[in-house]
């Protein structure tokens, strides 16, 4: 069963909800026809001429990136501008673009989890846990005449709802009796105008993500036999602390700051990996903030971690936190994040819809640091 660009975006949204992205960020479907069917897609750190050519030559209908191509509203679309040129190439080659940026940084199994896995870290938890903002999930309830219930459950599933974790078509039904009186001009499924009627109905409930809600309602309305179906939507407040920046965990064995830097240099192909702190400082518990740790490095409590691993950090903040007793290892922005491509690919291959679609997933991770050693 072919996968559409919109369905792929919803799968990414389930993995790392777009509403978790920072306010200044721009994530989600950035280019392409949502209804277009795709046979293959590419996962890459960012859009450049080489990643576009890799997607084009391999017949990919979409690219999933970590870094956004469109960050701020475009005032013009010009091919003498780097972002404009890439966007035009995507459109010309009919390649869609889906971005998962800070939303992927703020889930346990995102970019930080990818680096933690590469280091074989244990007991990994969120470094700065927080409750998910707003309602990203809804309880969708609809009343259906007996005999049409399964068709409505199928419609909710087609729309992308009724999914909980690794399970699909998750619903609950309660039998009951509905009453109604058709008015003049009504075209009731059952009954006569101006006469009180009763109908044996099922109350069907299913969980639906914010991204899938509109499509689910549309599929239900197309399928429901009633002229005016009755349905309710309830926002669900998720109080679990399952999002937040960075991760923290234990290395498989105690090491030193110098040895861990060398391990990261080899594991992440990071020739510019370096550290701030005593070379022989023991490290067993490490914090990870991929990309740029920036001011978040200051919020790590003294003694909470033996070292911070990040992509890049400013001179002043690195000096400040290392003087406070927190050694820092920087391995380069791209080196700290490009691992996500293989990690996300393996996660998506476990998705039920991906498996049924037989869509091919390709990886492009050649993003060397722009700075090189002499």
C-alpha positions in Angstrom: 0.0 0.0 0.0 1.7 3.3 -1.2 2.6 5.9 1.4 1.7 9.6 0.8 3.9 12.5 1.8 1.3 13.6 4.4 1.2 10.1 5.9 5.0 10.1 6.3 4.8 13.5 8.0 2.2 12.1 10.4 4.5 9.1 11.2 7.3 11.5 11.9 4.9 13.5 14.1 4.1 10.4 16.1 7.7 9.6 16.6 8.7 13.2 17.6 5.6 15.4 17.9 6.0 18.6 16.0 4.4 20.6 18.8 7.5 19.9 20.9 9.6 22.1 18.7 10.8 25.4 20.1 8.7 28.5 19.3 11.5 29.9 17.1 11.8 26.7 15.1 10.1 25.6 11.9 9.3 21.9 11.5 6.9 19.6 9.7 6.1 19.4 6.0 7.9 22.3 4.3 7.6 21.4 0.6 5.6 19.1 -1.6 2.1 17.8 -2.4 0.7 16.1 0.8 -1.3 13.7 -1.4 1.7 12.6 -3.5 2.5 8.9 -3.2 6.2 8.0 -2.5 8.1 4.8 -3.1 11.3 5.9 -1.3 12.6 8.7 0.9 15.9 9.9 2.1 17.0 10.8 5.6 19.7 13.5 5.8 21.0 16.0 8.3 20.2 18.9 6.0 19.4 20.0 2.5 22.3 20.7 0.2 23.0 20.1 -3.5 24.5 16.6 -2.8 21.7 15.4 -0.6 19.1 16.5 -3.2 21.1 14.8 -6.0 21.2 11.6 -3.9 17.5 11.7 -3.5 16.9 12.4 -7.1 19.2 9.7 -8.5 17.6 7.1 -6.2 14.0 8.0 -7.0 13.1 9.4 -3.6 9.9 11.3 -3.4 10.8 13.0 -0.1 13.7 14.0 2.1 13.4 14.0 5.9 16.0 16.4 7.4 17.0 17.6 10.9 18.0 21.1 10.0 15.2 23.2 8.4 15.6 24.6 4.9 13.0 27.3 5.5 13.7 28.8 8.9 12.0 32.2 8.6 9.2 33.4 6.2 10.6 33.8 2.7 10.2 37.3 1.2 11.4 36.1 -2.2 12.2 32.8 -3.9 15.4 33.4 -5.9 17.8 30.9 -7.3 20.8 33.1 -6.6 20.0 32.5 -2.9 21.2 29.2 -1.4 17.9 28.3 0.3 15.9 29.5 -2.7 18.0 27.4 -5.1 17.6 24.3 -3.0 13.9 24.8 -2.7 13.5 25.3 -6.4 15.5 22.1 -7.0 13.2 20.2 -4.7 10.1 21.5 -6.5 11.6 20.8 -10.0 12.4 17.2 -9.0 9.1 16.7 -7.3 10.8 15.9 -3.9 8.9 16.7 -0.7 10.7 18.0 2.4 9.8 17.1 6.0 11.8 18.6 8.9 12.2 17.3 12.4 14.5 19.7 14.3 14.1 20.7 17.9 11.2 18.3 18.3 13.7 15.5 17.6 16.1 17.1 20.1 13.4 17.1 22.9 12.5 13.4 22.9 14.4 10.6 24.6 14.7 8.6 21.4 15.8 11.6 19.2 19.2 13.0 18.3 20.6 12.8 21.8 19.4 9.2 22.1 21.2 8.3 18.9 24.6 9.5 20.3 23.9 7.8 23.6 23.2 4.5 21.8 26.5 4.9 19.8 28.3 5.1 23.2 26.3 2.1 24.6 25.1 4.2 27.5 22.9 2.7 30.2 20.0 4.1 32.3 19.5 7.0 29.9 17.0 9.6 30.9 16.1 13.1 29.9 18.6 15.7 31.1 16.0 18.5 31.5 12.6 16.8 31.6 9.4 18.8 31.2 5.8 18.1 30.6 4.6 18.1 27.0 3.1 21.6 26.1 -0.6 21.7 25.3 -2.6 18.8 24.0 -1.0 16.7 21.2 -3.5 13.9 21.6 -7.3 13.8 21.5 -10.0 11.4 22.4 -12.3 11.1 19.3 -15.8 9.8 20.0 -18.5 9.2 17.5 -22.0 7.6 17.7 -22.7 4.9 15.0 -25.8 2.8 14.2 -25.2 -0.9 15.0 -23.9 -2.7 11.9 -21.7 0.2 10.7 -19.3 0.3 13.6 -16.5 -1.6 12.0 -16.6 0.7 8.9 -16.2 3.7 11.1 -13.3 2.1 13.0 -11.7 1.5 9.6 -12.3 5.1 8.6 -10.6 6.4 11.8 -7.6 4.1 11.1 -7.4 5.3 7.5 -7.2 8.9 8.7 -4.2 8.0 10.9 -6.0 7.6 14.3 -6.6 4.7 16.7 -2.9 4.2 17.2 -1.3 3.6 20.6 2.4 2.9 20.6 3.1 -0.1 18.4 -0.6 -1.0 18.2 -3.1 0.1 15.5 -6.9 0.0 15.2 -7.2 0.7 19.0 -10.8 1.6 19.8 -13.5 1.0 22.5 -17.2 0.7 21.9 -20.2 1.0 24.2 -23.7 -0.1 23.1 -26.7 2.2 23.8 -29.8 3.8 22.4 -29.9 7.1 20.5 -33.0 9.2 20.1 -33.8 11.8 17.5 -36.7 13.5 15.7 -36.1 14.4 12.0 -37.3 17.8 11.0 -38.9 19.0 7.8 -36.4 18.6 4.9 -34.3 16.0 6.8 -33.1 12.9 5.0 -32.8 10.5 8.0 -31.0 7.1 7.7 -34.0 5.8 9.6 -37.4 7.1 10.6 -40.0 9.7 9.5 -40.0 13.5 9.9 -41.7 14.8 13.1 -41.7 11.4 14.8 -39.5 10.5 17.7 -37.2 7.7 16.7 -34.9 5.3 18.6 -31.8 3.6 17.1 -29.4 1.0 18.5 -26.0 2.6 18.4 -22.4 2.1 19.4 -20.3 4.8 21.0 -16.9 4.4 19.4 -13.8 6.0 21.0 -10.3 6.2 19.7 -7.1 8.2 20.4 -6.1 10.6 17.6 -3.0 12.8 17.3 -3.4 16.5 16.6 -1.8 16.1 13.2 -4.3 13.4 12.2 -7.4 14.9 13.7 -8.7 16.8 10.6 -8.1 13.8 8.3 -9.8 11.4 10.8 -12.9 13.6 10.9 -13.0 13.8 7.2 -12.8 10.0 6.7 -15.5 9.5 9.3 -17.9 12.0 7.6 -17.4 10.3 4.2 -18.2 6.9 5.8 -20.9 7.6 8.3 -24.4 6.7 7.1 -26.1 9.5 9.1 -26.9 12.8 7.4 -25.5 14.7 10.4 -23.2 12.5 12.5 -22.6 13.3 16.1 -19.1 13.3 17.3 -17.0 14.8 20.2 -13.3 15.7 20.5 -11.7 15.9 23.9 -8.1 17.2 24.4 -6.0 14.8 26.5 -3.5 16.3 29.0 -0.3 14.3 29.1 1.3 14.8 32.5 4.1 12.4 31.9 7.6 14.0 31.7 8.5 12.6 28.3 10.1 15.6 26.6 13.0 17.8 27.3 16.4 18.9 26.1 19.4 16.5 26.3 19.9 13.1 27.9 22.1 11.8 30.7 23.2 8.3 31.4 26.1 6.0 32.4 28.9 4.8 30.1 29.4 1.0 30.1 32.7 1.5 32.1 34.6 4.3 33.7 37.0 6.2 31.4 38.9 9.4 31.3 38.1 12.7 29.6 40.9 12.2 27.1 40.0 8.6 26.4 36.3 9.5 25.9 37.2 12.3 23.5 39.3 9.8 21.5 36.4 7.3 21.5 34.0 10.0 20.2 36.5 11.1 17.6 36.5 7.6 16.1 32.9 6.7 16.7 31.5 9.9 15.2 34.2 10.6 12.6 34.9 13.8 14.3 38.5 14.9 13.6 38.0 18.2 15.5 36.8 16.6 18.7 38.4 18.3 21.7 37.9 18.8 25.5 38.0 21.4 28.2 39.1 20.0 31.6 41.7 17.8 33.1 42.7 15.1 30.6 42.7 12.3 33.3 39.4 13.4 34.9 37.3 10.2 35.5 34.0 10.0 33.5 31.3 7.5 34.1 28.1 9.6 34.0 27.8 11.8 30.9 25.3 14.4 29.7 24.6 14.8 26.0 23.2 17.8 24.2 23.7 17.4 20.4 24.2 20.3 18.1 24.8 23.4 20.2 24.4 23.2 24.0 24.5 27.0 24.3 23.1 28.3 27.6 21.6 24.9 28.6 25.2 23.9 29.6 24.9 26.4 32.5 21.8 24.6 33.9 23.6 21.3 34.5 24.0 21.0 38.3 27.4 20.6 39.8 28.0 16.9 40.3 25.1 15.8 38.1 27.4 14.6 35.3 31.1 13.9 35.0 31.2 15.5 31.6 29.1 17.2 29.0 29.2 16.0 25.4 28.0 18.4 22.8 28.5 19.6 19.2 29.7 23.1 19.9 29.9 25.6 22.8 30.9 29.2 22.9 34.3 30.1 24.5 32.8 31.9 27.5 30.3 29.3 28.4 32.8 26.5 28.0 35.2 28.4 30.3 32.5 29.0 32.8 31.2 25.5 33.1 34.6 23.9 33.1 35.8 26.2 35.9 32.7 25.2 37.8 33.9 21.6 37.6 32.0 20.2 34.5 34.4 19.0 31.8 33.2 19.5 28.3 33.8 17.6 25.1 32.9 19.2 21.7 32.9 17.0 18.6 31.5 19.4 16.0 27.9 20.3 15.2 27.4 17.9 12.3 29.4 15.1 13.9 27.1 15.2 16.9 23.9 15.0 14.9 24.4 13.1 11.7 24.1 9.8 13.5 20.4 10.5 13.7 19.9 9.4 10.1 20.7 5.7 10.7 19.0 5.8 14.1 15.7 7.3 12.7 15.8 4.9 9.8 15.9 1.9 12.1 13.1 3.3 14.2 10.8 4.0 11.2 11.4 0.5 9.8 9.5 -0.8 12.8 6.5 1.4 12.1 3.5 -0.7 10.9 2.5 1.7 8.1 6.1 1.9 6.8 6.3 -1.9 6.8 3.0 -2.3 4.9 3.9 0.3 2.3 7.2 -1.3 1.3 8.7 2.2 1.0 12.5 2.3 0.7 14.4 4.3 3.2 17.8 5.6 2.2 20.4 7.5 4.3 22.7 10.3 3.4 25.1 11.2 6.2 28.1 12.7 4.4 28.2 16.1 6.1 31.9 16.8 7.0 32.7 19.7 9.2 33.3 22.9 7.2 36.5 23.4 9.2 39.5 21.1 8.6 42.8 20.5 10.2 45.8 22.0 8.3 
